[in-house]
């Protein structure tokens, strides 16, 4: 087996230690499993497409409406629990 040395922040190391203890596996095994899962997800998976990319030409095509639509709770009266 080959060896790979990486530098990680202390917080990530603490998370790694905690997770390896919970799973009862070594840190190396946990990192191998995480790396395999990450690489497998990239194979054959469709590329990430954001909501902005999907909306395409619709973004910015509306003129008018209240300028505080996203920040004024009054506009949400009657929707959900607001």
Secondary structure as GFF3:
##gff-version 3
##sequence-region A 1 82
A	DSSP	alpha_helix	10	23	.	.	.	ID=ss1
A	DSSP	alpha_helix	27	42	.	.	.	ID=ss2
A	DSSP	alpha_helix	51	55	.	.	.	ID=ss3
A	DSSP	three_ten_helix	56	58	.	.	.	ID=ss4
A	DSSP	three_ten_helix	73	76	.	.	.	ID=ss5
###
